[in-house]
Amino acid sequence: MRHQQIISRLHVGLGILYYKDRTLIYEPLAETMLAEGYGNPLPDVLLFDHATEQTRLIVEVCQTNGQKKRS
């Protein structure tokens, strides 16, 4: 559940910058296929450049459960 909340907050925050403030030049898209076809990865959020029709940034939210802690 926490994973989805983080993705939602990230998407909303980036959306405000893109749609309302117009300070972000790439459109944030949630869980959008990188290529057509079954089995292709769905990143949590990506920033898409419509001028070049390219993905400019891929964001994958990870959990820290099981992460090795440094001493």
N, C-alpha and C positions, 0 to 999 in steps of 0.2 A: 504494500500500500504506500509506504514512504517513497519508494522509487517513482511511482506514478505522480505523487504530489510534487516531487521535485521537477519532473518533466513538465507538468502543468504550469508551475510557477515560472520556469524558464521560458516556456513557450509564450505565456502571457506577457512577461516582461519584454521579451524580444519583439513580440507583436506590437506592443505600445510604441517601442522605438521605431518600428518600421511603418505601421499604419497611421499612427496619431502624430508622433513627434517628427517623423520623416528624417530621423538622424541615422538610421541604419539603411544601407543601400541594398542589402540582400534580404529577400523574404524568408522568414522563418517558417518551416513546414514540419509538422510532427508526423512521425512514423510514415514516411514517404519512401516508396521503393526507389532504389538507386538505378535500377534497370528493369525493363519489362521481363516477366516470366516468373514461374513458380520457384520458390526456394531462394530468391534473392533477399539479401539482408534489408532490414527495415531499421535504420538508425532512429534513436529516440527523437532527435531534432536535427534538422539540417538547415543551412542557409543557402538559398538558391539565387543565382544571378540570372535574371530573365534576359538581360542584354546579350549574354553569351550562351544562355541555356546550359549552364554548368552549375554543379554543386560546388560551393566555395568552402564550406565548413561542415563537418560532421561532428555531432555531439552525442556521445553515448554515456549515459549516467550509470555509474557502477556503485555497487554496495561495498562497504568496508568489512562486512562480516567475513571472518576468516582471514582477513588481511594480517600479515605478519607485522607485529609491532616492533619498532626499533627501540633498543635500550639506550 
